[in-house]
Amino acid sequence: MFDYDKWQEILHTLRKNKLRTLLTAFGVFWGVFMLVIMLGAGKGLQNAIYSGMGDFATNSMFVWAQPTTMPYDGFPRNRYYSFKIEDMEAIKNAVSAIDVITPTVNGGGWRQTTNVVYQMQKGAYEVKGIMSGENKIDPVDIYKGRYINEIDNLHTRKVILIGYRVYEELFAKGEDPVNKYVKLNGIYFKVIGVFKSRHTGGWGEQQNSLMFIPFTTTQQIYNYPNNVDHFSIVGKPDADISQVESSVKAVLARRHGIHPDDKGAFGSNNVGERFKKMNGLFLGIRGLVWFVGVFTLLAGVIGVSNIMLIIIRERTQEIGIKRAVGAKPVKIISMIISESVFLTSIAGLLGMATGIYLVSLADKLIGNPEAGNAVILNPEIDIRVAITAVAVLVVFGMLAGIIPARRAVSIKPIEAIHDQN
Amino acid sequence: MIALNNLHKSYFNGSNQLHVLKGIDLEIQDGELVSIMGSSGSGKSTLLNILGILDNYDEGNYYLADKLIKDLNETKAAWYRNQMIGFVFQSFNLISFKNAVENVALPLYYQGVPRKKRNRIALEFLDEMGLKDWADHLPNELSGGQKQRVAIARSLITNPNVILADEPTGALDSQTSYEVMDIFKKVNEKGITVIIVTHEKDISERTDRIIHLADGLIDKEYRPKKTMDYV
C-alpha cells in the first residue's frame, strides 16, 4: 500500500537540501553510468573482433609440413617433405575426435598468384585447390552459382569459384559470370560461382581476392604428386583440439619418417586455443569492468550512507518525538532504509538510462558492420546485466541505510527529544 | 493508577555513578491532576522519563494501569507509550514539515489507522482546541500557544490513560501559560490523569496535588490552597 506519510517524509528530507542530495546521488549515478558505458564498449570491442572472424570454425586447427629438424630413421635433418592426400584417410581413421578434415593446396606455392584472363581483362590472384569440406572450416556466402563439390574433385573438373573482388575486376558490372570461361595459366576453367567472404576488414578483402578450384584439378595443372600444403581440421564439438593436434602430428610423423619429438617438422595454427585465449581475454575485460564499476558504485553508495548519517543527526529530535508517540524501531529502520534505497535506486536508474542511451547512440553512429575496420561494433547492454545492476543497486541502497538506521534506533528517545541542534 | 515502589535510578558517566532517584514511593490515582516540582537536579525530569517509559530504572517497581513496566524492549515500550501515554513537551516538538492536522494524527499513524480516518479524528481534536481553522498550517506558522495546543491535541488523540507534560509552559508567556493550564484542567475533568513537571509555582498551584522532589526523594507533598482565582 502506498504510504503517503512515508513518502512525504522521504521527499521532504531529500528536498530540504537539494544540492547535497544532488551531489550524493551523482556518486551513485556516476558509478552505474561508468559501468554501463564500459560494459557497452567492452561488448562492442568483442563484437568487432568476432565479426572479423566471420563464421570461422573455432574448434579447429591447421597443420603444414616444414623441413625436419632432427635426423631419424636414416634420414638427415633439414629434409623437405610434403603431406600427401593419402594422409587424410589415415588421420581420419586414427583420430576419432575429428569432425572434418580437408586438404588445401596453394596453386603455384604459398601466397603465389596465378594469372587469370577473362576476355580483355586480366589479373593475378591466389588459387587454392580445395575440397567441399573447406566450406565447413571457413564458410563463405555464395553470391552466385555454387560451391566446389565432391564430383568436381572426383572428375578433376576444370571449374572455378571466384571471390567477389575477382568477379568485380574481371567482369562487367551486372554480368552473370556463371558458365563463362576464364583462362588460368593458359587453361580454360568454367566459372561455377562467386562467393563473398563473411569476414570483415583485411581478412575479408584478402578472402574475396581468392579463387577456388578442385583439389584434384590443382594437382594436375600445377603438376603436383598428390601434395597437400595444409590440412584443415575441425574437432568434434566436445573434443579438446590441443589433444587432436598432437594426435594428428603423431600420425603424420609416423607416416613420413619423422622423429617423434621433432616439433619443428610441423607448422600448425591452433585456432581453438587462440579462440579460448580470446574468450578468456574478453572474460577478463568484463571482470575488470565489473570490478571497477562495482567499486565506483560502492564509493557512491558510501557517500549515500554518509549523508544518511548526517540526515539522522539532523533529525535526531524528530526521530525522538516519533518514538515517544509510539513509532516502533522497525518503523524507523524501514523509513531510513527506504530513503536510502530510494535515493540509490533513482540515481542508479538515471545513470543506467543515461548510459544505455549513450551506448545505443554510439551503436547508431558506429554500427555499420560493412564499414569494416571499426574498433567497436554494435555496443550493447545485455538485459540480464541491466537487471543485475538494478538488483545490486537495491542491495547497496539497503546496505547504505543499515548503519544510519542502527544509529537512529540506538539513540534513546529521551536523549533525542532533548537534543538541541 | 500509577504506582511506584522504591524506585532507584543511577546514571553512569565513565566511572562516576550519579544516583538520581533514591527510592521513590508514589501513588497517583486515575483522574488526578498532579504537578511534580523540584529544583534542577532534583530528579524530576528523570522521574517523568521513567513514568513515560522513555527511560528505564534500576530498582523497584513501576505499575501503570496495573501492568508492571520493567525492562521492556523498545518495541514493547513504543507500543505502551502509544497506547497509554500522551506527551507534551516544553519545546512543543512538532514535526516541522507536517501541518497541524498531520502532527496531531501522528500517533494514529503508528497504530496503522488509515490516513483519511486519522486526519478526520485529528481534525476533531484540533477543533476542540479551537484550532480547526489552522489545520493546514505548518508549525512555524503558529504561535507558541497554538503549537502547544496542537501538541496537547496530539497527546490526546490515542485516548491515553495519562498525559505527561514536561515544563509545558516553560516556553510560553504567563497569559498563554494559564490558557494552557485551563486546557489541562478540562482534559483532566474528562478523567484523564495529568502529570505536569514544572518549576513555576503559580503553575503548580493550579494542580490538585503538588509532589516536591529534592535530591532524588519526595521531600513533601501537599494540596495547594484553592484561594487563587484563575485569570
Interface residues (C-beta under 8 A of the other chain):
Chain A: Y4 D5 Q8 E9 H12 Q317 E318 G320 I321 K322 R323 A324 V325 G326 A327 K328 P329 V330 K331 V409 K412 P413 I414 I417
Chain B: N49 G52 L54 D55 E74 T75 A78 W79 R81 N82 Q83 F87 F89 N93 L94 I95 S96 F97 K98 E102 L106 P107 Y109 Y110 Q111 R115 R154 T158
